Amino acid sequence: MTKEAEDEKEIDPKVSRYLHALSSVCLPQKQLSYYLAIHDYHRLRDTFLRLRIDNRWDTGDTAKTKERLTWFLEHGRRAEFDQHRYVLSALSAANRSNYIASFKKGDMESARQLIVYSYMNRLPHDGIAAFDYAWFLIICKAGAQQSYLPKADAVESMLKVAKRIQLAYSSWEEYLFAYACGNLYDEAGGAKNTSKATEVHILKLLTGKYSPIREFDWKFDLTPFMPSTQVASTPSFSS
């Protein structure tokens, strides 16, 4: 198959829907969020989402999109979160409380450490990786739709990250909770905070009759759709 044919290859509709379900948590737009989650995208919604993504993550061209995707894969917010978690885990309960009490109010770094302190023992080993991986998926899809990325490369990378998500979390509930914690961490101390909208959106995804996550078991089998020689490899984007 030629490179051109590979780039035009369509993803299986069921797999596309599953990847959409995983990334639908990134859509806290009040009344619009659930609508965007339950319906497949079309050109108008694609444009709306691309503008929102560009505004939050500065992904307005090929180079910026690849740079942001690489950051989410290799570091993301989880790297900072885990550094704080390691420091706090090394302290006794008393020293941890004293350390937290020393934080400056209104300081972003202090606000983020307080989020870590509040949720570190309620998260699995991979912590807030759900936040990084969910945004990777939606940015990757948007990048392919805008022709910033070859479609075949984007699909392959999304499948690999979806597999990472399945290995990191044991259920939809655990995954969505980890995303919510990551969103709190990302926005801590910022002027714009969507944590309440995210909480409402997650509840709707868990309970809504037409929620995309209710269409799939958590361990939806991705193996038949992944390149057999590259199942365990790491996604990457060359410049």
FIBASE-210056 format. One record per atom (N, C-alpha, C): x, y, z; residue in one letter; atom name. Coordinates in steps of 0.1 Angstrom, whole numbers, always signed. Layout:
N
NODE      px      py      pz   resn   name
NODE       X       Y       Z      a     CA
...
***
This chain:
239
NODE      px      py      pz   resn   name
NODE      +8     -12      +0      m      N
NODE      +0      +0      +0      m     CA
NODE      +9     +12      +0      m      C
NODE      +6     +22      -9      t      N
NODE     +14     +34     -10      t     CA
NODE     +11     +43      +3      t      C
NODE     +21     +52      +5      k      N
NODE     +19     +62     +16      k     CA
NODE      +7     +70     +14      k      C
NODE      +3     +74      +2      e      N
NODE      -9     +82      +0      e     CA
NODE     -21     +74      +4      e      C
NODE     -21     +61      +0      a      N
NODE     -33     +52      +4      a     CA
NODE     -34     +50     +19      a      C
NODE     -22     +49     +25      e      N
NODE     -22     +48     +40      e     CA
NODE     -28     +60     +47      e      C
NODE     -25     +72     +41      d      N
NODE     -29     +84     +47      d     CA
NODE     -44     +86     +46      d      C
NODE     -50     +80     +36      e      N
NODE     -65     +81     +33      e     CA
NODE     -73     +70     +40      e      C
NODE     -66     +60     +45      k      N
NODE     -72     +48     +51      k     CA
NODE     -82     +53     +63      k      C
NODE     -94     +48     +62      e      N
NODE    -104     +52     +73      e     CA
NODE    -103     +42     +85      e      C
NODE    -105     +48     +96      i      N
NODE    -105     +40    +108      i     CA
NODE    -119     +33    +110      i      C
NODE    -119     +21    +116      d      N
NODE    -131     +14    +118      d     CA
NODE    -140     +22    +126      d      C
NODE    -153     +23    +122      p      N
NODE    -163     +32    +129      p     CA
NODE    -164     +29    +144      p      C
NODE    -164     +17    +148      k      N
NODE    -165     +13    +162      k     CA
NODE    -153     +18    +170      k      C
NODE    -141     +16    +164      v      N
NODE    -129     +21    +171      v     CA
NODE    -129     +36    +172      v      C
NODE    -133     +43    +161      s      N
NODE    -134     +57    +161      s     CA
NODE    -143     +62    +172      s      C
NODE    -154     +55    +174      r      N
NODE    -164     +58    +185      r     CA
NODE    -158     +56    +199      r      C
NODE    -150     +46    +200      y      N
NODE    -143     +43    +213      y     CA
NODE    -133     +54    +216      y      C
NODE    -125     +58    +206      l      N
NODE    -115     +68    +208      l     CA
NODE    -122     +81    +212      l      C
NODE    -134     +84    +205      h      N
NODE    -142     +95    +208      h     CA
NODE    -147     +95    +223      h      C
NODE    -151     +83    +227      a      N
NODE    -156     +82    +241      a     CA
NODE    -144     +85    +251      a      C
NODE    -132     +80    +248      l      N
NODE    -121     +83    +257      l     CA
NODE    -118     +98    +258      l      C
NODE    -119    +105    +246      s      N
NODE    -116    +119    +246      s     CA
NODE    -127    +129    +249      s      C
NODE    -139    +123    +250      s      N
NODE    -151    +131    +253      s     CA
NODE    -151    +139    +266      s      C
NODE    -142    +134    +275      v      N
NODE    -141    +141    +288      v     CA
NODE    -135    +155    +287      v      C
NODE    -129    +158    +275      c      N
NODE    -123    +171    +273      c     CA
NODE    -132    +181    +269      c      C
NODE    -145    +179    +270      l      N
NODE    -155    +188    +263      l     CA
NODE    -164    +195    +274      l      C
NODE    -159    +201    +284      p      N
NODE    -168    +208    +293      p     CA
NODE    -172    +222    +288      p      C
NODE    -183    +222    +280      q      N
NODE    -188    +234    +274      q     CA
NODE    -202    +237    +279      q      C
NODE    -205    +234    +292      k      N
NODE    -218    +236    +298      k     CA
NODE    -229    +228    +290      k      C
NODE    -239    +235    +284      q      N
NODE    -249    +228    +278      q     CA
NODE    -245    +220    +265      q      C
NODE    -234    +225    +259      l      N
NODE    -229    +219    +247      l     CA
NODE    -221    +206    +249      l      C
NODE    -216    +204    +261      s      N
NODE    -206    +193    +263      s     CA
NODE    -212    +180    +260      s      C
NODE    -224    +177    +265      y      N
NODE    -230    +164    +264      y     CA
NODE    -234    +162    +249      y      C
NODE    -239    +172    +243      y      N
NODE    -243    +172    +229      y     CA
NODE    -231    +168    +220      y      C
NODE    -219    +174    +223      l      N
NODE    -207    +171    +216      l     CA
NODE    -202    +157    +218      l      C
NODE    -205    +152    +230      a      N
NODE    -200    +139    +234      a     CA
NODE    -208    +128    +227      a      C
NODE    -221    +130    +226      i      N
NODE    -230    +119    +221      i     CA
NODE    -231    +118    +206      i      C
NODE    -228    +129    +199      h      N
NODE    -229    +129    +185      h     CA
NODE    -215    +129    +178      h      C
NODE    -215    +123    +167      d      N
NODE    -203    +123    +159      d     CA
NODE    -200    +137    +153      d      C
NODE    -188    +140    +151      y      N
NODE    -184    +153    +147      y     CA
NODE    -188    +156    +132      y      C
NODE    -191    +168    +129      h      N
NODE    -191    +172    +115      h     CA
NODE    -183    +185    +114      h      C
NODE    -183    +191    +102      r      N
NODE    -174    +202     +99      r     CA
NODE    -175    +214    +109      r      C
NODE    -188    +218    +112      l      N
NODE    -190    +229    +121      l     CA
NODE    -184    +226    +135      l      C
NODE    -188    +214    +140      r      N
NODE    -183    +210    +153      r     CA
NODE    -168    +208    +153      r      C
NODE    -162    +203    +142      d      N
NODE    -148    +202    +141      d     CA
NODE    -141    +215    +142      d      C
NODE    -146    +225    +136      t      N
NODE    -141    +239    +136      t     CA
NODE    -142    +245    +150      t      C
NODE    -153    +243    +156      f      N
NODE    -155    +248    +170      f     CA
NODE    -145    +242    +180      f      C
NODE    -143    +228    +179      l      N
NODE    -134    +221    +188      l     CA
NODE    -119    +225    +185      l      C
NODE    -116    +227    +172      r      N
NODE    -102    +230    +168      r     CA
NODE     -99    +244    +174      r      C
NODE    -108    +253    +173      l      N
NODE    -105    +267    +179      l     CA
NODE    -104    +266    +194      l      C
NODE    -112    +258    +200      r      N
NODE    -111    +257    +215      r     CA
NODE     -97    +250    +219      r      C
NODE     -93    +240    +211      i      N
NODE     -81    +233    +214      i     CA
NODE     -69    +243    +211      i      C
NODE     -69    +250    +200      d      N
NODE     -59    +259    +197      d     CA
NODE     -57    +270    +208      d      C
NODE     -69    +275    +213      n      N
NODE     -68    +285    +223      n     CA
NODE     -62    +280    +236      n      C
NODE     -65    +268    +240      r      N
NODE     -60    +262    +252      r     CA
NODE     -45    +258    +251      r      C
NODE     -42    +251    +240      w      N
NODE     -29    +245    +239      w     CA
NODE     -20    +250    +228      w      C
NODE     -24    +260    +221      d      N
NODE     -15    +266    +211      d     CA
NODE     -11    +256    +200      d      C
NODE     -20    +250    +193      t      N
NODE     -17    +240    +184      t     CA
NODE     -22    +244    +169      t      C
NODE     -19    +256    +165      g      N
NODE     -24    +261    +153      g     CA
NODE     -17    +258    +140      g      C
NODE      -7    +250    +141      d      N
NODE      -1    +245    +128      d     CA
NODE      +6    +232    +130      d      C
NODE     +12    +226    +120      t      N
NODE     +18    +213    +121      t     CA
NODE     +29    +212    +132      t      C
NODE     +38    +222    +132      a      N
NODE     +49    +221    +141      a     CA
NODE     +44    +222    +156      a      C
NODE     +35    +231    +158      k      N
NODE     +30    +233    +172      k     CA
NODE     +22    +221    +176      k      C
NODE     +14    +215    +167      t      N
NODE      +6    +203    +170      t     CA
NODE     +16    +191    +174      t      C
NODE     +26    +189    +166      k      N
NODE     +35    +178    +169      k     CA
NODE     +43    +180    +182      k      C
NODE     +47    +193    +185      e      N
NODE     +54    +196    +197      e     CA
NODE     +45    +194    +209      e      C
NODE     +32    +198    +208      r      N
NODE     +23    +196    +220      r     CA
NODE     +20    +181    +222      r      C
NODE     +18    +173    +211      l      N
NODE     +16    +159    +213      l     CA
NODE     +28    +152    +219      l      C
NODE     +40    +156    +215      t      N
NODE     +52    +150    +221      t     CA
NODE     +53    +153    +235      t      C
NODE     +49    +165    +239      w      N
NODE     +49    +169    +253      w     CA
NODE     +39    +161    +261      w      C
NODE     +27    +159    +256      f      N
NODE     +18    +151    +263      f     CA
NODE     +22    +137    +265      f      C
NODE     +29    +131    +255      l      N
NODE     +34    +117    +256      l     CA
NODE     +45    +116    +266      l      C
NODE     +55    +125    +266      e      N
NODE     +67    +124    +273      e     CA
NODE     +66    +130    +287      e      C
NODE     +58    +140    +289      h      N
NODE     +58    +148    +302      h     CA
NODE     +44    +150    +306      h      C
NODE     +37    +160    +299      g      N
NODE     +24    +164    +303      g     CA
NODE     +23    +170    +317      g      C
NODE     +12    +171    +322      r      N
NODE     +10    +176    +336      r     CA
NODE     +14    +165    +346      r      C
NODE     +13    +153    +342      r      N
NODE     +16    +142    +352      r     CA
NODE     +31    +142    +357      r      C
NODE     +40    +147    +349      a      N
NODE     +54    +147    +353      a     CA
NODE     +56    +157    +365      a      C
NODE     +49    +169    +364      e      N
NODE     +50    +178    +375      e     CA
NODE     +42    +173    +388      e      C
NODE     +31    +167    +385      f      N
NODE     +22    +162    +396      f     CA
NODE     +30    +151    +403      f      C
NODE     +36    +142    +396      d      N
NODE     +44    +131    +402      d     CA
NODE     +56    +136    +410      d      C
NODE     +62    +146    +406      q      N
NODE     +73    +152    +413      q     CA
NODE     +69    +157    +427      q      C
NODE     +57    +164    +427      h      N
NODE     +52    +168    +440      h     CA
NODE     +47    +156    +448      h      C
NODE     +42    +146    +442      r      N
NODE     +37    +135    +449      r     CA
NODE     +49    +127    +456      r      C
NODE     +60    +126    +449      y      N
NODE     +71    +119    +455      y     CA
NODE     +77    +127    +467      y      C
NODE     +77    +140    +466      v      N
NODE     +82    +148    +478      v     CA
NODE     +72    +146    +489      v      C
NODE     +60    +148    +487      l      N
NODE     +50    +147    +498      l     CA
NODE     +50    +132    +504      l      C
NODE     +51    +122    +495      s      N
NODE     +51    +109    +500      s     CA
NODE     +63    +106    +510      s      C
NODE     +74    +113    +508      a      N
NODE     +86    +110    +516      a     CA
NODE     +85    +117    +530      a      C
NODE     +75    +125    +532      l      N
NODE     +73    +132    +545      l     CA
NODE     +64    +124    +554      l      C
NODE     +66    +126    +567      s      N
NODE     +57    +120    +577      s     CA
NODE     +44    +128    +576      s      C
NODE     +33    +123    +582      a      N
NODE     +20    +130    +582      a     CA
NODE     +21    +144    +588      a      C
NODE     +29    +145    +599      a      N
NODE     +30    +157    +606      a     CA
NODE     +38    +167    +597      a      C
NODE     +49    +163    +592      n      N
NODE     +57    +172    +584      n     CA
NODE     +50    +176    +571      n      C
NODE     +42    +167    +566      r      N
NODE     +34    +170    +554      r     CA
NODE     +24    +181    +556      r      C
NODE     +18    +180    +568      s      N
NODE      +8    +191    +572      s     CA
NODE     +15    +204    +573      s      C
NODE     +27    +204    +580      n      N
NODE     +34    +216    +582      n     CA
NODE     +39    +222    +568      n      C
NODE     +43    +213    +559      y      N
NODE     +47    +217    +546      y     CA
NODE     +36    +224    +538      y      C
NODE     +24    +218    +539      i      N
NODE     +13    +223    +532      i     CA
NODE      +9    +237    +538      i      C
NODE     +10    +238    +551      a      N
NODE      +6    +250    +558      a     CA
NODE     +15    +262    +554      a      C
NODE     +27    +259    +550      s      N
NODE     +37    +269    +546      s     CA
NODE     +35    +275    +532      s      C
NODE     +25    +270    +525      f      N
NODE     +23    +274    +511      f     CA
NODE     +17    +289    +511      f      C
NODE     +21    +296    +501      k      N
NODE     +16    +310    +499      k     CA
NODE      +2    +309    +492      k      C
NODE      -8    +316    +498      k      N
NODE     -21    +316    +491      k     CA
NODE     -20    +325    +479      k      C
NODE     -27    +320    +468      g      N
NODE     -27    +327    +456      g     CA
NODE     -16    +324    +446      g      C
NODE      -6    +316    +451      d      N
NODE      +5    +312    +443      d     CA
NODE      +2    +299    +435      d      C
NODE      +4    +299    +422      m      N
NODE      +0    +287    +413      m     CA
NODE      +7    +275    +418      m      C
NODE     +20    +276    +421      e      N
NODE     +28    +264    +425      e     CA
NODE     +22    +258    +438      e      C
NODE     +19    +267    +447      s      N
NODE     +13    +262    +460      s     CA
NODE      -1    +256    +458      s      C
NODE      -8    +262    +449      a      N
NODE     -22    +257    +446      a     CA
NODE     -21    +243    +440      a      C
NODE     -11    +241    +431      r      N
NODE     -10    +228    +425      r     CA
NODE      -5    +218    +435      r      C
NODE      +4    +221    +444      q      N
NODE      +8    +212    +454      q     CA
NODE      -3    +208    +463      q      C
NODE     -12    +218    +466      l      N
NODE     -23    +215    +475      l     CA
NODE     -33    +205    +468      l      C
NODE     -34    +206    +455      i      N
NODE     -42    +196    +447      i     CA
NODE     -36    +182    +448      i      C
NODE     -23    +181    +447      v      N
NODE     -16    +168    +448      v     CA
NODE     -18    +163    +462      v      C
NODE     -16    +171    +472      y      N
NODE     -18    +167    +486      y     CA
NODE     -32    +161    +488      y      C
NODE     -42    +168    +482      s      N
NODE     -56    +164    +484      s     CA
NODE     -60    +150    +477      s      C
NODE     -53    +147    +466      y      N
NODE     -57    +136    +458      y     CA
NODE     -47    +125    +456      y      C
NODE     -35    +127    +461      m      N
NODE     -24    +117    +458      m     CA
NODE     -27    +103    +463      m      C
NODE     -34    +102    +474      n      N
NODE     -36     +88    +479      n     CA
NODE     -49     +82    +473      n      C
NODE     -56     +89    +465      r      N
NODE     -69     +85    +459      r     CA
NODE     -67     +81    +444      r      C
NODE     -55     +82    +439      l      N
NODE     -53     +79    +425      l     CA
NODE     -44     +67    +424      l      C
NODE     -45     +59    +413      p      N
NODE     -37     +48    +410      p     CA
NODE     -23     +52    +407      p      C
NODE     -14     +43    +404      h      N
NODE      +0     +46    +402      h     CA
NODE      +2     +56    +391      h      C
NODE      -5     +56    +380      d      N
NODE      -3     +65    +369      d     CA
NODE      -9     +79    +371      d      C
NODE     -15     +81    +383      g      N
NODE     -19     +94    +387      g     CA
NODE     -28    +101    +377      g      C
NODE     -25    +113    +373      i      N
NODE     -33    +121    +364      i     CA
NODE     -30    +119    +349      i      C
NODE     -23    +108    +346      a      N
NODE     -20    +106    +332      a     CA
NODE     -32    +106    +323      a      C
NODE     -44    +103    +328      a      N
NODE     -56    +104    +321      a     CA
NODE     -58    +117    +314      a      C
NODE     -55    +128    +321      f      N
NODE     -56    +141    +316      f     CA
NODE     -47    +143    +303      f      C
NODE     -35    +139    +304      d      N
NODE     -26    +140    +293      d     CA
NODE     -30    +132    +281      d      C
NODE     -34    +120    +284      y      N
NODE     -38    +111    +273      y     CA
NODE     -51    +114    +266      y      C
NODE     -60    +119    +274      a      N
NODE     -73    +123    +268      a     CA
NODE     -71    +135    +258      a      C
NODE     -63    +145    +263      w      N
NODE     -60    +156    +254      w     CA
NODE     -51    +152    +242      w      C
NODE     -42    +143    +244      f      N
NODE     -35    +138    +233      f     CA
NODE     -44    +132    +222      f      C
NODE     -54    +125    +226      l      N
NODE     -63    +119    +216      l     CA
NODE     -71    +129    +209      l      C
NODE     -76    +139    +216      i      N
NODE     -85    +149    +209      i     CA
NODE     -76    +158    +200      i      C
NODE     -64    +162    +204      i      N
NODE     -55    +170    +196      i     CA
NODE     -50    +162    +184      i      C
NODE     -48    +150    +186      c      N
NODE     -43    +141    +175      c     CA
NODE     -54    +140    +164      c      C
NODE     -66    +138    +169      k      N
NODE     -77    +137    +159      k     CA
NODE     -79    +151    +152      k      C
NODE     -79    +162    +159      a      N
NODE     -80    +175    +153      a     CA
NODE     -69    +177    +143      a      C
NODE     -57    +173    +147      g      N
NODE     -45    +175    +138      g     CA
NODE     -47    +168    +125      g      C
NODE     -52    +156    +126      a      N
NODE     -54    +148    +113      a     CA
NODE     -65    +155    +105      a      C
NODE     -76    +160    +111      q      N
NODE     -86    +166    +104      q     CA
NODE     -82    +179     +97      q      C
NODE     -72    +186    +103      q      N
NODE     -67    +198     +97      q     CA
NODE     -55    +195     +88      q      C
NODE     -52    +183     +86      s      N
NODE     -40    +179     +77      s     CA
NODE     -27    +183     +83      s      C
NODE     -27    +185     +96      y      N
NODE     -14    +188    +103      y     CA
NODE      -6    +175    +105      y      C
NODE     -13    +164    +105      l      N
NODE      -7    +150    +107      l     CA
NODE     -13    +141     +96      l      C
NODE      -4    +132     +91      p      N
NODE     -10    +121     +83      p     CA
NODE     -20    +113     +90      p      C
NODE     -31    +110     +84      k      N
NODE     -42    +103     +90      k     CA
NODE     -38     +90     +96      k      C
NODE     -30     +82     +88      a      N
NODE     -26     +69     +92      a     CA
NODE     -18     +69    +105      a      C
NODE      -8     +79    +105      d      N
NODE      +0     +81    +117      d     CA
NODE      -8     +85    +129      d      C
NODE     -18     +94    +127      a      N
NODE     -26     +98    +138      a     CA
NODE     -34     +87    +144      a      C
NODE     -40     +79    +135      v      N
NODE     -48     +67    +140      v     CA
NODE     -40     +57    +148      v      C
NODE     -28     +54    +142      e      N
NODE     -19     +45    +149      e     CA
NODE     -15     +50    +163      e      C
NODE     -12     +63    +164      s      N
NODE      -8     +69    +177      s     CA
NODE     -20     +69    +187      s      C
NODE     -31     +72    +182      m      N
NODE     -43     +72    +191      m     CA
NODE     -46     +58    +196      m      C
NODE     -44     +48    +188      l      N
NODE     -47     +35    +193      l     CA
NODE     -36     +31    +204      l      C
NODE     -24     +35    +202      k      N
NODE     -14     +31    +212      k     CA
NODE     -16     +38    +225      k      C
NODE     -21     +51    +224      v      N
NODE     -24     +58    +236      v     CA
NODE     -36     +53    +243      v      C
NODE     -46     +49    +235      a      N
NODE     -58     +42    +241      a     CA
NODE     -54     +30    +249      a      C
NODE     -44     +22    +243      k      N
NODE     -40     +10    +250      k     CA
NODE     -33     +14    +263      k      C
NODE     -25     +25    +263      r      N
NODE     -19     +30    +275      r     CA
NODE     -29     +33    +286      r      C
NODE     -40     +39    +282      i      N
NODE     -51     +43    +291      i     CA
NODE     -57     +31    +297      i      C
NODE     -59     +20    +289      q      N
NODE     -65      +8    +294      q     CA
NODE     -56      +1    +305      q      C
NODE     -43      +2    +302      l      N
NODE     -34      -4    +312      l     CA
NODE     -32      +4    +324      l      C
NODE     -34     +17    +323      a      N
NODE     -32     +26    +335      a     CA
NODE     -44     +26    +345      a      C
NODE     -56     +24    +339      y      N
NODE     -68     +25    +348      y     CA
NODE     -77     +12    +346      y      C
NODE     -84     +10    +357      s      N
NODE     -92      -2    +357      s     CA
NODE    -107      -1    +354      s      C
NODE    -111     +11    +352      s      N
NODE    -125     +13    +349      s     CA
NODE    -127     +27    +343      s      C
NODE    -139     +29    +337      w      N
NODE    -143     +43    +332      w     CA
NODE    -143     +53    +344      w      C
NODE    -148     +48    +356      e      N
NODE    -149     +57    +367      e     CA
NODE    -135     +62    +372      e      C
NODE    -126     +52    +372      e      N
NODE    -112     +56    +377      e     CA
NODE    -105     +65    +367      e      C
NODE    -107     +63    +354      y      N
NODE    -102     +71    +343      y     CA
NODE    -107     +85    +344      y      C
NODE    -120     +87    +345      l      N
NODE    -127    +100    +346      l     CA
NODE    -123    +107    +358      l      C
NODE    -122    +100    +370      f      N
NODE    -117    +107    +382      f     CA
NODE    -103    +112    +380      f      C
NODE     -94    +104    +374      a      N
NODE     -80    +108    +372      a     CA
NODE     -80    +120    +363      a      C
NODE     -88    +121    +353      y      N
NODE     -89    +132    +344      y     CA
NODE     -93    +145    +352      y      C
NODE    -103    +143    +360      a      N
NODE    -108    +155    +368      a     CA
NODE     -97    +160    +377      a      C
NODE     -90    +151    +383      c      N
NODE     -79    +156    +392      c     CA
NODE     -68    +163    +383      c      C
NODE     -65    +158    +371      g      N
NODE     -56    +164    +363      g     CA
NODE     -60    +178    +358      g      C
NODE     -73    +179    +356      n      N
NODE     -79    +192    +352      n     CA
NODE     -78    +202    +363      n      C
NODE     -81    +198    +375      l      N
NODE     -79    +207    +387      l     CA
NODE     -64    +211    +388      l      C
NODE     -55    +202    +386      y      N
NODE     -41    +205    +387      y     CA
NODE     -37    +215    +376      y      C
NODE     -41    +213    +364      d      N
NODE     -38    +221    +353      d     CA
NODE     -43    +236    +355      d      C
NODE     -54    +237    +361      e      N
NODE     -61    +250    +362      e     CA
NODE     -59    +257    +375      e      C
NODE     -52    +250    +385      a      N
NODE     -50    +256    +398      a     CA
NODE     -44    +269    +398      a      C
NODE     -50    +279    +404      g      N
NODE     -44    +292    +405      g     CA
NODE     -46    +301    +392      g      C
NODE     -53    +295    +382      g      N
NODE     -55    +302    +370      g     CA
NODE     -67    +311    +371      g      C
NODE     -68    +321    +361      a      N
NODE     -80    +330    +361      a     CA
NODE     -92    +323    +357      a      C
NODE     -91    +314    +348      k      N
NODE    -103    +307    +343      k     CA
NODE    -103    +292    +348      k      C
NODE    -114    +289    +355      n      N
NODE    -114    +275    +361      n     CA
NODE    -127    +268    +356      n      C
NODE    -125    +257    +350      t      N
NODE    -137    +249    +345      t     CA
NODE    -140    +237    +353      t      C
NODE    -134    +236    +365      s      N
NODE    -135    +224    +373      s     CA
NODE    -150    +220    +376      s      C
NODE    -159    +230    +378      k      N
NODE    -173    +227    +381      k     CA
NODE    -179    +222    +369      k      C
NODE    -177    +228    +357      a      N
NODE    -182    +223    +345      a     CA
NODE    -177    +209    +341      a      C
NODE    -165    +207    +344      t      N
NODE    -159    +193    +342      t     CA
NODE    -166    +183    +351      t      C
NODE    -168    +186    +363      e      N
NODE    -175    +177    +372      e     CA
NODE    -189    +174    +368      e      C
NODE    -196    +184    +363      v      N
NODE    -210    +181    +358      v     CA
NODE    -209    +173    +346      v      C
NODE    -200    +176    +337      h      N
NODE    -199    +168    +324      h     CA
NODE    -195    +154    +327      h      C
NODE    -186    +151    +336      i      N
NODE    -182    +137    +339      i     CA
NODE    -194    +130    +345      i      C
NODE    -202    +136    +354      l      N
NODE    -213    +130    +359      l     CA
NODE    -223    +126    +348      l      C
NODE    -225    +135    +339      k      N
NODE    -234    +132    +327      k     CA
NODE    -228    +121    +319      k      C
NODE    -215    +120    +317      l      N
NODE    -209    +109    +309      l     CA
NODE    -212     +96    +316      l      C
NODE    -211     +96    +329      l      N
NODE    -213     +83    +337      l     CA
NODE    -228     +79    +338      l      C
NODE    -237     +88    +337      t      N
NODE    -251     +85    +340      t     CA
NODE    -260     +87    +328      t      C
NODE    -256     +95    +318      g      N
NODE    -265     +98    +307      g     CA
NODE    -268     +86    +298      g      C
NODE    -280     +85    +294      k      N
NODE    -285     +74    +286      k     CA
NODE    -278     +72    +273      k      C
NODE    -274     +83    +267      y      N
NODE    -268     +82    +254      y     CA
NODE    -252     +85    +254      y      C
NODE    -247     +85    +266      s      N
NODE    -232     +87    +268      s     CA
NODE    -224     +77    +260      s      C
NODE    -214     +82    +253      p      N
NODE    -206     +72    +245      p     CA
NODE    -198     +62    +254      p      C
NODE    -195     +66    +266      i      N
NODE    -188     +56    +274      i     CA
NODE    -196     +44    +278      i      C
NODE    -209     +46    +278      r      N
NODE    -218     +35    +281      r     CA
NODE    -220     +25    +270      r      C
NODE    -214     +28    +259      e      N
NODE    -215     +19    +247      e     CA
NODE    -204      +8    +247      e      C
NODE    -194     +10    +256      f      N
NODE    -182      +1    +256      f     CA
NODE    -178      -4    +270      f      C
NODE    -174     -16    +270      d      N
NODE    -167     -22    +282      d     CA
NODE    -154     -14    +283      d      C
NODE    -149     -13    +295      w      N
NODE    -136      -6    +297      w     CA
NODE    -125     -12    +289      w      C
NODE    -125     -25    +289      k      N
NODE    -114     -33    +282      k     CA
NODE    -118     -36    +268      k      C
NODE    -124     -27    +261      f      N
NODE    -127     -29    +247      f     CA
NODE    -114     -34    +240      f      C
NODE    -115     -45    +232      d      N
NODE    -103     -51    +227      d     CA
NODE     -98     -43    +214      d      C
NODE     -87     -37    +216      l      N
NODE     -81     -29    +205      l     CA
NODE     -71     -37    +196      l      C
NODE     -68     -49    +201      t      N
NODE     -57     -57    +194      t     CA
NODE     -60     -59    +180      t      C
NODE     -72     -63    +175      p      N
NODE     -74     -65    +161      p     CA
NODE     -72     -53    +152      p      C
NODE     -72     -41    +158      f      N
NODE     -71     -29    +150      f     CA
NODE     -57     -23    +150      f      C
NODE     -48     -29    +158      m      N
NODE     -34     -23    +159      m     CA
NODE     -24     -30    +151      m      C
NODE     -14     -23    +145      p      N
NODE      -4     -30    +137      p     CA
NODE      +3     -41    +146      p      C
NODE      +3     -53    +142      s      N
NODE      +7     -64    +150      s     CA
NODE     +22     -63    +154      s      C
NODE     +30     -56    +146      t      N
NODE     +44     -55    +149      t     CA
NODE     +47     -43    +158      t      C
NODE     +37     -35    +161      q      N
NODE     +40     -22    +168      q     CA
NODE     +31     -20    +180      q      C
NODE     +24     -31    +184      v      N
NODE     +15     -29    +196      v     CA
NODE     +21     -23    +208      v      C
NODE     +34     -28    +211      a      N
NODE     +41     -23    +223      a     CA
NODE     +49     -11    +221      a      C
NODE     +50      -6    +208      s      N
NODE     +59      +6    +206      s     CA
NODE     +53     +19    +211      s      C
NODE     +61     +29    +211      t      N
NODE     +57     +42    +217      t     CA
NODE     +53     +51    +205      t      C
NODE     +42     +58    +206      p      N
NODE     +39     +68    +196      p     CA
NODE     +49     +79    +194      p      C
NODE     +51     +84    +182      s      N
NODE     +61     +94    +181      s     CA
NODE     +57    +103    +169      s      C
NODE     +62    +115    +168      f      N
NODE     +59    +124    +157      f     CA
NODE     +72    +130    +153      f      C
NODE     +76    +127    +141      s      N
NODE     +89    +133    +136      s     CA
NODE     +86    +147    +131      s      C
NODE     +96    +156    +131      s      N
NODE     +94    +169    +126      s     CA
NODE     +93    +170    +111      s      C
***
